[in-house]
Amino acid sequence: MSDFNVVTLGQFIIDKQVEFPYAKGELSRLLRDIGIAAKIISREVNKAGLTQILGEHGSTNVQGEDVKKLDIIGNEMFIWALSKGGEVCVMASEENDDIVPLEGTYSKNGKYVICIDPLDGSSNIDVNVSIGTIFSIYHRVSEPGTDPTINDVLQAGNKLVAAGYVVYGTSTMLVYSTGKGVNGFTLDPSIGEFCLSHPDIKTPADGKIYSINEGNAAEFPEGIKNYLNWVKETDKATSRPYSARYIGSMIADFHRNLLKGGVFIYPPTAKSPNGKLRLMFECIPMSFIAEQAGGKSTTSKERILDIEPSELHQRVPIIMGSPNMVDKVLEFMK
């Protein structure tokens, strides 16, 4: 493809502004701010082994997980980028116990709220496995100019303005949606720009990949155990057995299944009866992308995007991916 035909993220955002006739450019600027932060994090991730920023930071986050040095760098980078822009009044991060009101010059008047997982899959950083950033954007519910509150953040996914993720892998790719389909942009290091590489992503209705940590199988609900037995049976009519693909970075597993067709399952277990993944930071934004691409996402009992959050670090089980595959899992859960 000729470089003259390349569409950058900035150009794409400007072109799409016509779809929001009442917008004044704040969302466009916010998405560009996220892109800038992602470029810097990508640079740090790619040279991590050379700059002594691999390994543990020596602290734990609110979930009791060991914090990596790059977790801290990613979190601070987004706080800096979003404070400078002024479009966001408050940020919630997986790395912070509470909400983070932003201190930029114009932040108190910011119209938007952002929830972010700065580095999803960070336990894989030290072994050079794909990791990523996940974000979701809401309109604030408090009055501009006032101090933001937790109510600005605790909103159901059906109120999202936009959501997306960045994968730091063999290439760095940003995927996002504003509720009008899903588009993907790959970072071209030669020009320092995200360029449109995957327009109008549609996930296949069916697939042959299932992604689940079967090391916990003894603790799974009976319906999930029965489904796992079913996918391993030989049946040419349904292309079984399916292929098991589980990286341990949700963002990487989801991205592969989004493009190729598959189902991602993180069910409740005896140790985590409410599930393990975070509703606000992982499940809501990824479910939004899945649905916008034609997929489905559920706890097995309700649509993820219809859950009314009750706490910042709430956890839920999730079944997400190609619609026919999600429906099949649900058959076994009845």
N, C-alpha and C positions, 0 to 999 in steps of 0.2 A: 504494500500500500504506500502510495506517495505521501511524504510528510505534509504536502500541501492539503491533503484530505483529512488530516488529523483534527479531531475535535477535542479540545482540552476541557477539563472539568469546569474551569471558569467560563468558557464560551457556552458550554452546555447549560450551566445554571442561568446565565443571562438569557439564553434562548427560551428556557422554560418559564421565565418570569411571566410571560403572557398568560400562562395557565392560572396565575394568581393575580387577577386585576386589582385587588384591593391591597396587595402587598406593597411595601415601600422599600424593599431591598434588604431588610434586616435578615431574613432567612437565608438569602443568597450569600450575604456576608458571613453569616454564621457557618454555613457549609464550607465556605472558603477557609475560614479560620480552622475548622476541623481538618481540612486537607493540609494546611500548613503544619499543624501539630503532627499529623500523621507522617509527613515527609521527614520531619526532624527525628521522630521516634524510629522510623525506618532506618535512617542513617545510623542511629545509635545501636539498633539491633544488629545491623550488618557488620558493625565493627566491635561488637561486644567483647569477643574473645581477645581483642587487642588492647582494650582500654581498662581492664580490671573492673568491669562493671557486671561480670557474671557473679553468680553465687547469692548467698543469703545476705539480707540487710541486717539481720540480727533482731528483728522484731516480728510480731504477728499482727494480722489484721483483725477486724471485728469477728470474723468467722473462726478465728483461732488458727489460721493458716500462716505458715512461714512466708514473710514478705521478701521478695527478691529485690536486688538493687535496681533492676530495670522497672519494677513495679513503681518504685518511688519516683524514678525519672519520668516515667510516662504520666503519672498522676500530676506531678508538678508542671509538666509541659502543658497539659490541658488546662490547668488552673491559670497558668500564665497567658496562654493563647486566648482563652475565653474572657479573661479579665480585660485584656487589651482591646478586644472587639467591642464590648459594651452591649451586645445583643442579648446576653444571658444575665439574669439577675441572681440565679442560684444554681449550683451544681451539686449533684449527688454522685458519689463515687464508691465503688466497691471497696476502695482502700480507706475510706473515712467512716468513722462511727456515725457521724451525723451529717446533715446537709452543710454545704460550704457556700455561704453567701459571697458573691464575688465583689472585689474591692476596686474594680476599675472606675475610672472617672464617671462613666455613664451607666455602669452596671445596675445601679438601683432602679433605673428607668427601663432596664431591659425587659423585653416582652416575652422572652423565652426561658424555659427551664430545660436543663439537660441532665440525663442520667448516663453514667459512663463506666464501663469496665476498661480501664486504661490498657491493661495487658491480660487478656483472656488466655488461659493455658500457660501461665507463667512458670508452672512447675516444670515445663519442657524447655525453658530458656537455655539451661546449661547443656542440653544435649542436641541443640540445633534443630529442633522440631518447630514447625510452623506455629506461630502464635498470632494474636490479633488484638484489635480494639473494637469494642461494641458501644454504640451510642444510640440514645433515643431523645427526641425533642418534643416538648409540649409547650403550649401557651401557658403563661403564668395565670393563676386565678386570683391572686391578690392585686391590689391597685398599684400601678406603676408609681414609683417614688416612695413607696412604703417598704418596710423590711419584709423580705420573703419569708415564708414559713414552710413547715413540713407539708402542709396541704397543697402547696404549689407542686410538690414532687409526687405525692401519693395519688396518682391518677391512673385510671385503667388504660390499657393499651388501645381501646377503641377511641381514645381522645388524642392519640398521637398526631403530631404534625409531620414528623419525619423520623426515620430511623435508618441505621446502616451499620456497617462494620468495615474494618480494614484487616486484610490478611498480610502478614509479613512472612512470606515464604520464598519460593524460588524467584518470584517477583512480588512486588508490593501492589496489592489491588484494593481499591475502595469500591464498595457496593452500597448503594443507598436507594431509598424510595421516599417520595413525598405523598404517597397515596395514589399515585398514577403510574403504577408499574415499577419495575426494578431495572436499574442500569449499573453496569460495572466499568470501572476505570482502572487501567494499569499504569503504574508510575514508570515514566520513561526517564531514567537517570541522566541521559544525555542532554535533556532540555529541562529537567527538574519539574516536569508537569505530569499530572494524572491525565491520561488520554482515554477517550471512550474506546473500549475494546469489546465490551459485551452489552450491546444495546438490547433493551426490552427482554430481559431474561425471563424465560418461562421454564419452570421445572417440569420434567416429564411426569405424566399422570401415574406412571408405574415405574418400577425399577427392580434391580436385583441385588441391592446392597442394603444390609442392615448394620447399624452402628450402635453398639451397646457394650458396656463393660461386663462381660460374662463372668469375670472373676467374682462378682457378687450374686451369681445366679441362685445360689442356695437361699438367698434372702428375698428373691423376687416374688411378687404375687403369682398365684397359680396360673392366671391368664397369660402372663408374660412367659412363664416357663413353658406353657403349652405352645405358645407362638414360636418360641425358639426351637422346640422340637419339630414343628411344622416346617420352618424354613430350611431345616437340614434334611428333610426327606427328599428322595429322588422322584421327580415328576416332570416329565418333559413338557407337558401341556402348560404348566405354570413356571417353566424355566427354573425349577428348583433342583438342587439346593441353591440357595442364595449365597452371595459372598459376604463374609464378615469383614468389615473395615472399621477399625476403631483406633484413632490416633491418641485420644486423651486430651486434645484441644478441641473444645466444642466448636469453635469457629472454623477450624480446618475440616472437621467431620461434616459440619453443616454445609460448608461451601462446596465440597465435593458432591454431596448428595443433591444440593440445589441444582447443580449443573448436569449431573449424570442420572439423577433419579435414585431415591433411596429413602430410608426412614431412620431417624435418630431417636433413640429411646433412653430416657433416664428415669426409671420407675422408682417408686418408694421402696425402701428396704427396711429391715428390722432396725438397723442403725439410724436410718434417716427416713422415718415414716412419713414425713411431709415432703420428701424429695430432697435433693441436694443443690440443684441449680437455683440461682437467684432470680426471682420474678422480675424485679425492676431493671437489673443490670444485664441479664442474659436472655431470659425467656420471652419477655415482652418484645424487645427490639427484633430478635431473631424470628419470632412468630409473625411479626408484622411483615418482614421481608418474605417469609415463606408464603403467607397468604397473598401478598401482592404479586408473587410469581406464580400463583395458581395452586399452591400447596395448602396443607392443613396443619393445625397445631392445637393440641388439647392436653389436659391433665389426665384424660380418659373419662372424666366426669363433666368437664366444662371447657369451653373455648378459652384459651390462655388470655386472649385480648379482652375478654369480658370480666376477668377477675378484678374485684375492687381491692386494691392493696391495703393492708392493715398495718404494715410496718416496713421500714426502709429496706431491711435485709431479709425480707420474707423469702422462703424457699418453696418451690412447688415441683411436683413430678412433671415430666413432659414427654409427649409423643409427637413428633414433628417431621414433615417431609412430603413426599409424593402422596397425593390424596388417596389413591387406591390402596397404597401400602398402609397409610394411617388407618383407613377404614378396616383393613384386614386385622390389624392389631386389636382394634376395638371389638371386633367380632369375638376374639378370644377373651376379652376382658368382661364380657357380659355374664 
